[in-house]
C-alpha cells in the first residue's frame, strides 16, 4: 500500500510540474488517503503483535 501511495505522489509531482493542476491535486489526495490507511494498518499490526506476545 505504501508503494501505491508513493506512486500517486510521484504522479502528482510530475503532473504539477507539467501544469496539470486537477490531476495533480487528485493524485496528491489519493496518495494522502493511501498513506493514512497504511499508517492505520501499521499501528493495528503493531498493537496486535504486542498483544499476541503477552
Gaussian input, Z-matrix of N, CA and C with variables (Angstrom, degrees):
# hf/3-21g

backbone

0 1
 N
 C     1     B1
 C     2     B2     1     A1
 N     3     B3     2     A2     1     D1
 C     4     B4     3     A3     2     D2
 C     5     B5     4     A4     3     D3
 N     6     B6     5     A5     4     D4
 C     7     B7     6     A6     5     D5
 C     8     B8     7     A7     6     D6
 N     9     B9     8     A8     7     D7
 C    10    B10     9     A9     8     D8
 C    11    B11    10    A10     9     D9
 N    12    B12    11    A11    10    D10
 C    13    B13    12    A12    11    D11
 C    14    B14    13    A13    12    D12
 N    15    B15    14    A14    13    D13
 C    16    B16    15    A15    14    D14
 C    17    B17    16    A16    15    D15
 N    18    B18    17    A17    16    D16
 C    19    B19    18    A18    17    D17
 C    20    B20    19    A19    18    D18
 N    21    B21    20    A20    19    D19
 C    22    B22    21    A21    20    D20
 C    23    B23    22    A22    21    D21
 N    24    B24    23    A23    22    D22
 C    25    B25    24    A24    23    D23
 C    26    B26    25    A25    24    D24
 N    27    B27    26    A26    25    D25
 C    28    B28    27    A27    26    D26
 C    29    B29    28    A28    27    D27
 N    30    B30    29    A29    28    D28
 C    31    B31    30    A30    29    D29
 C    32    B32    31    A31    30    D30
 N    33    B33    32    A32    31    D31
 C    34    B34    33    A33    32    D32
 C    35    B35    34    A34    33    D33
 N    36    B36    35    A35    34    D34
 C    37    B37    36    A36    35    D35
 C    38    B38    37    A37    36    D36
 N    39    B39    38    A38    37    D37
 C    40    B40    39    A39    38    D38
 C    41    B41    40    A40    39    D39
 N    42    B42    41    A41    40    D40
 C    43    B43    42    A42    41    D41
 C    44    B44    43    A43    42    D42
 N    45    B45    44    A44    43    D43
 C    46    B46    45    A45    44    D44
 C    47    B47    46    A46    45    D45
 N    48    B48    47    A47    46    D46
 C    49    B49    48    A48    47    D47
 C    50    B50    49    A49    48    D48
 N    51    B51    50    A50    49    D49
 C    52    B52    51    A51    50    D50
 C    53    B53    52    A52    51    D51
 N    54    B54    53    A53    52    D52
 C    55    B55    54    A54    53    D53
 C    56    B56    55    A55    54    D54
 N    57    B57    56    A56    55    D55
 C    58    B58    57    A57    56    D56
 C    59    B59    58    A58    57    D57
 N    60    B60    59    A59    58    D58
 C    61    B61    60    A60    59    D59
 C    62    B62    61    A61    60    D60
 N    63    B63    62    A62    61    D61
 C    64    B64    63    A63    62    D62
 C    65    B65    64    A64    63    D63
 N    66    B66    65    A65    64    D64
 C    67    B67    66    A66    65    D65
 C    68    B68    67    A67    66    D66
 N    69    B69    68    A68    67    D67
 C    70    B70    69    A69    68    D68
 C    71    B71    70    A70    69    D69
 N    72    B72    71    A71    70    D70
 C    73    B73    72    A72    71    D71
 C    74    B74    73    A73    72    D72
 N    75    B75    74    A74    73    D73
 C    76    B76    75    A75    74    D74
 C    77    B77    76    A76    75    D75
 N    78    B78    77    A77    76    D76
 C    79    B79    78    A78    77    D77
 C    80    B80    79    A79    78    D78
 N    81    B81    80    A80    79    D79
 C    82    B82    81    A81    80    D80
 C    83    B83    82    A82    81    D81
 N    84    B84    83    A83    82    D82
 C    85    B85    84    A84    83    D83
 C    86    B86    85    A85    84    D84
 N    87    B87    86    A86    85    D85
 C    88    B88    87    A87    86    D86
 C    89    B89    88    A88    87    D87
 N    90    B90    89    A89    88    D88
 C    91    B91    90    A90    89    D89
 C    92    B92    91    A91    90    D90
 N    93    B93    92    A92    91    D91
 C    94    B94    93    A93    92    D92
 C    95    B95    94    A94    93    D93
 N    96    B96    95    A95    94    D94
 C    97    B97    96    A96    95    D95
 C    98    B98    97    A97    96    D96
 N    99    B99    98    A98    97    D97
 C   100   B100    99    A99    98    D98
 C   101   B101   100   A100    99    D99
 N   102   B102   101   A101   100   D100
 C   103   B103   102   A102   101   D101
 C   104   B104   103   A103   102   D102
 N   105   B105   104   A104   103   D103
 C   106   B106   105   A105   104   D104
 C   107   B107   106   A106   105   D105
 N   108   B108   107   A107   106   D106
 C   109   B109   108   A108   107   D107
 C   110   B110   109   A109   108   D108
 N   111   B111   110   A110   109   D109
 C   112   B112   111   A111   110   D110
 C   113   B113   112   A112   111   D111
 N   114   B114   113   A113   112   D112
 C   115   B115   114   A114   113   D113
 C   116   B116   115   A115   114   D114
 N   117   B117   116   A116   115   D115
 C   118   B118   117   A117   116   D116
 C   119   B119   118   A118   117   D117
 N   120   B120   119   A119   118   D118
 C   121   B121   120   A120   119   D119
 C   122   B122   121   A121   120   D120
 N   123   B123   122   A122   121   D121
 C   124   B124   123   A123   122   D122
 C   125   B125   124   A124   123   D123
 N   126   B126   125   A125   124   D124
 C   127   B127   126   A126   125   D125
 C   128   B128   127   A127   126   D126
 N   129   B129   128   A128   127   D127
 C   130   B130   129   A129   128   D128
 C   131   B131   130   A130   129   D129
 N   132   B132   131   A131   130   D130
 C   133   B133   132   A132   131   D131
 C   134   B134   133   A133   132   D132
 N   135   B135   134   A134   133   D133
 C   136   B136   135   A135   134   D134
 C   137   B137   136   A136   135   D135
 N   138   B138   137   A137   136   D136
 C   139   B139   138   A138   137   D137
 C   140   B140   139   A139   138   D138
 N   141   B141   140   A140   139   D139
 C   142   B142   141   A141   140   D140
 C   143   B143   142   A142   141   D141
 N   144   B144   143   A143   142   D142
 C   145   B145   144   A144   143   D143
 C   146   B146   145   A145   144   D144
 N   147   B147   146   A146   145   D145
 C   148   B148   147   A147   146   D146
 C   149   B149   148   A148   147   D147
 N   150   B150   149   A149   148   D148
 C   151   B151   150   A150   149   D149
 C   152   B152   151   A151   150   D150
 N   153   B153   152   A152   151   D151
 C   154   B154   153   A153   152   D152
 C   155   B155   154   A154   153   D153
 N   156   B156   155   A155   154   D154
 C   157   B157   156   A156   155   D155
 C   158   B158   157   A157   156   D156
 N   159   B159   158   A158   157   D157
 C   160   B160   159   A159   158   D158
 C   161   B161   160   A160   159   D159

   B1=1.4425
   B2=1.5320
   B3=1.3198
   B4=1.4554
   B5=1.5226
   B6=1.3303
   B7=1.4656
   B8=1.5293
   B9=1.3248
   B10=1.4635
   B11=1.5279
   B12=1.3230
   B13=1.4572
   B14=1.5259
   B15=1.3267
   B16=1.4683
   B17=1.5283
   B18=1.3204
   B19=1.4657
   B20=1.5309
   B21=1.3249
   B22=1.4611
   B23=1.5223
   B24=1.3210
   B25=1.4608
   B26=1.5175
   B27=1.3201
   B28=1.4663
   B29=1.5265
   B30=1.3243
   B31=1.4726
   B32=1.5227
   B33=1.3355
   B34=1.4675
   B35=1.5248
   B36=1.3255
   B37=1.4632
   B38=1.5200
   B39=1.3112
   B40=1.4696
   B41=1.5254
   B42=1.3263
   B43=1.4673
   B44=1.5207
   B45=1.3218
   B46=1.4673
   B47=1.5117
   B48=1.3273
   B49=1.4650
   B50=1.5240
   B51=1.3161
   B52=1.4626
   B53=1.5305
   B54=1.3197
   B55=1.4564
   B56=1.5118
   B57=1.3073
   B58=1.4595
   B59=1.5293
   B60=1.3195
   B61=1.4623
   B62=1.5080
   B63=1.3207
   B64=1.4656
   B65=1.5145
   B66=1.3043
   B67=1.4604
   B68=1.5248
   B69=1.3237
   B70=1.4661
   B71=1.5291
   B72=1.3011
   B73=1.4607
   B74=1.5165
   B75=1.3239
   B76=1.4593
   B77=1.5229
   B78=1.3131
   B79=1.4626
   B80=1.5219
   B81=1.3136
   B82=1.4594
   B83=1.5320
   B84=1.3095
   B85=1.4570
   B86=1.5295
   B87=1.3207
   B88=1.4589
   B89=1.5286
   B90=1.3356
   B91=1.4619
   B92=1.5229
   B93=1.3136
   B94=1.4614
   B95=1.5305
   B96=1.3070
   B97=1.4635
   B98=1.5240
   B99=1.3325
   B100=1.4574
   B101=1.5248
   B102=1.3342
   B103=1.4534
   B104=1.5235
   B105=1.3322
   B106=1.4567
   B107=1.5255
   B108=1.3261
   B109=1.4625
   B110=1.5215
   B111=1.3497
   B112=1.4538
   B113=1.5245
   B114=1.3365
   B115=1.4614
   B116=1.5287
   B117=1.3185
   B118=1.4635
   B119=1.5247
   B120=1.3321
   B121=1.4603
   B122=1.5241
   B123=1.3198
   B124=1.4578
   B125=1.5199
   B126=1.3208
   B127=1.4640
   B128=1.5263
   B129=1.3152
   B130=1.4634
   B131=1.5290
   B132=1.3057
   B133=1.4566
   B134=1.5268
   B135=1.3256
   B136=1.4616
   B137=1.5232
   B138=1.3218
   B139=1.4627
   B140=1.5292
   B141=1.3093
   B142=1.4664
   B143=1.5224
   B144=1.3195
   B145=1.4610
   B146=1.5127
   B147=1.3379
   B148=1.4619
   B149=1.5219
   B150=1.3203
   B151=1.4733
   B152=1.5250
   B153=1.3171
   B154=1.4566
   B155=1.5281
   B156=1.3390
   B157=1.4667
   B158=1.5279
   B159=1.3106
   B160=1.4703
   B161=1.5059
   A1=110.37
   A2=115.83
   A3=119.17
   A4=110.68
   A5=115.77
   A6=120.53
   A7=110.99
   A8=116.50
   A9=119.96
   A10=111.97
   A11=116.69
   A12=119.78
   A13=110.27
   A14=116.40
   A15=119.80
   A16=111.32
   A17=117.04
   A18=120.62
   A19=110.92
   A20=117.15
   A21=120.08
   A22=111.44
   A23=116.87
   A24=120.20
   A25=110.92
   A26=117.22
   A27=121.00
   A28=110.53
   A29=116.67
   A30=120.44
   A31=109.77
   A32=117.06
   A33=120.63
   A34=111.03
   A35=117.18
   A36=120.34
   A37=110.63
   A38=117.13
   A39=120.49
   A40=110.62
   A41=117.34
   A42=120.40
   A43=110.41
   A44=117.11
   A45=120.13
   A46=111.98
   A47=117.12
   A48=121.17
   A49=110.64
   A50=116.43
   A51=120.46
   A52=112.92
   A53=117.82
   A54=120.32
   A55=115.44
   A56=117.92
   A57=121.19
   A58=108.45
   A59=116.18
   A60=121.22
   A61=114.21
   A62=117.49
   A63=120.58
   A64=112.05
   A65=116.33
   A66=121.01
   A67=110.08
   A68=116.83
   A69=120.95
   A70=110.77
   A71=116.77
   A72=120.35
   A73=112.47
   A74=115.88
   A75=119.95
   A76=111.05
   A77=116.99
   A78=120.53
   A79=111.37
   A80=117.07
   A81=120.31
   A82=110.48
   A83=117.12
   A84=119.98
   A85=111.01
   A86=117.71
   A87=120.72
   A88=109.81
   A89=116.69
   A90=120.65
   A91=110.81
   A92=117.27
   A93=121.04
   A94=110.86
   A95=117.43
   A96=121.27
   A97=110.41
   A98=117.15
   A99=120.55
   A100=111.37
   A101=116.95
   A102=120.00
   A103=110.99
   A104=117.79
   A105=120.13
   A106=111.30
   A107=117.75
   A108=120.07
   A109=109.75
   A110=116.45
   A111=120.25
   A112=111.15
   A113=117.44
   A114=120.79
   A115=111.61
   A116=117.29
   A117=121.16
   A118=110.24
   A119=117.30
   A120=120.36
   A121=111.38
   A122=117.75
   A123=121.42
   A124=110.87
   A125=117.28
   A126=120.99
   A127=110.34
   A128=117.78
   A129=121.27
   A130=110.46
   A131=116.58
   A132=121.05
   A133=111.45
   A134=117.25
   A135=120.24
   A136=111.68
   A137=117.03
   A138=120.69
   A139=110.03
   A140=117.77
   A141=120.77
   A142=110.60
   A143=117.82
   A144=121.03
   A145=111.98
   A146=117.65
   A147=120.44
   A148=111.58
   A149=116.88
   A150=120.42
   A151=110.38
   A152=117.24
   A153=121.13
   A154=111.43
   A155=117.35
   A156=121.02
   A157=112.14
   A158=116.33
   A159=118.85
   A160=112.82
   D1=-36.60
   D2=177.70
   D3=-63.67
   D4=-33.31
   D5=177.21
   D6=-60.38
   D7=-44.73
   D8=-179.61
   D9=-68.50
   D10=-34.82
   D11=176.83
   D12=-63.73
   D13=-43.95
   D14=177.97
   D15=-67.32
   D16=-36.10
   D17=177.98
   D18=-62.87
   D19=-45.80
   D20=178.46
   D21=-66.52
   D22=-32.99
   D23=176.47
   D24=-64.47
   D25=-42.89
   D26=177.91
   D27=-64.17
   D28=-41.69
   D29=177.97
   D30=-62.03
   D31=-40.51
   D32=179.70
   D33=-64.85
   D34=-41.98
   D35=-179.99
   D36=-65.45
   D37=-45.06
   D38=-179.88
   D39=-64.74
   D40=-42.98
   D41=178.74
   D42=-64.97
   D43=-37.22
   D44=177.69
   D45=-65.11
   D46=-40.29
   D47=178.29
   D48=-65.11
   D49=-38.31
   D50=-178.76
   D51=-80.77
   D52=-7.57
   D53=175.03
   D54=94.95
   D55=13.16
   D56=177.81
   D57=-93.06
   D58=85.20
   D59=-172.89
   D60=-65.29
   D61=-41.33
   D62=-178.13
   D63=-65.95
   D64=-44.84
   D65=179.39
   D66=-66.89
   D67=-39.87
   D68=179.53
   D69=-63.43
   D70=-43.35
   D71=179.44
   D72=-65.00
   D73=-43.79
   D74=179.76
   D75=-65.20
   D76=-42.89
   D77=179.70
   D78=-66.00
   D79=-38.83
   D80=178.58
   D81=-65.59
   D82=-39.43
   D83=179.37
   D84=-68.11
   D85=-40.26
   D86=177.00
   D87=-62.85
   D88=-42.66
   D89=178.51
   D90=-61.65
   D91=-39.84
   D92=179.90
   D93=-65.74
   D94=-43.97
   D95=179.39
   D96=-63.10
   D97=-45.40
   D98=179.73
   D99=-63.25
   D100=-38.01
   D101=179.47
   D102=-65.35
   D103=-41.68
   D104=179.37
   D105=-68.62
   D106=-35.98
   D107=175.05
   D108=-63.49
   D109=-41.22
   D110=176.74
   D111=-59.76
   D112=-44.70
   D113=-179.86
   D114=-63.02
   D115=-41.84
   D116=179.31
   D117=-63.15
   D118=-44.84
   D119=179.05
   D120=-65.77
   D121=-34.98
   D122=177.19
   D123=-63.96
   D124=-45.43
   D125=179.53
   D126=-63.90
   D127=-42.67
   D128=178.51
   D129=-61.85
   D130=-41.83
   D131=179.40
   D132=-65.15
   D133=-41.59
   D134=178.82
   D135=-65.90
   D136=-42.38
   D137=178.67
   D138=-64.49
   D139=-42.58
   D140=178.93
   D141=-64.04
   D142=-36.87
   D143=177.59
   D144=-66.20
   D145=-40.46
   D146=177.81
   D147=-67.89
   D148=-37.63
   D149=178.93
   D150=-68.18
   D151=-38.39
   D152=-177.99
   D153=-66.99
   D154=-32.45
   D155=-179.29
   D156=-69.47
   D157=-33.39
   D158=-175.19
   D159=-87.67

